[in-house]
Amino acid sequence: MFDILVYLFENYGAFNACADADALTRKLTAAGFPKDEITDALAWLQGLQRVTEDASVVNEATPGAFRVYAGFEVERLGSAAVGFLAFLESAGQLSATQREIVIERALAVADAPVSLDKLKVIVLMVLWCQEADIDVLVLEELLDDGEERLLH
């Protein structure tokens, strides 16, 4: 499923990831993705669209405020994911509302704990569907495949 989400982002930069499911199915089938993965990815994207539309605006965090995670959230997300979300929020790259959407979508994934690589894709998809501005350095971090980089 995550390969499909990354494929959509990389190949349809200006394309609405929350668009018509039939059109996406045809494009993904033509690209060679398995039907079951396509079904999972589209269900996940439809859930993202629903949650985004239903999201109520959370008030801006006041200085010193922090999010307390429930035990099951920490268990499902993992400490690396919780730390990464805190980093993005403190850097101003993720609003409180976006954070809650990311958490909801991460909890919708069958894997537990959610790997940091998968969480990055989830963050990327949430920001992409909301057409949010993404800092170039944050975008590089979200797209980082974990391979060693050459320093110039």
Number of C-alpha atoms within 10 A of each C-alpha: 18 15 13 18 19 16 14 18 18 12 9 11 11 10 13 14 23 19 14 11 16 10 10 16 17 11 13 18 13 9 11 8 15 12 12 10 15 21 14 15 18 23 13 19 21 17 16 23 18 12 16 18 10 10 13 9 10 11 9 10 12 7 6 5 8 12 11 8 12 8 9 10 18 16 13 20 24 16 16 15 22 17 13 14 21 16 13 15 17 12 11 11 17 21 18 17 16 21 19 18 21 26 21 15 20 25 17 13 18 9 12 14 18 20 16 18 16 18 24 21 21 23 21 22 22 23 18 19 18 16 11 13 10 15 11 9 9 14 13 11 13 19 15 14 10 8 6 7 8 5 4 3
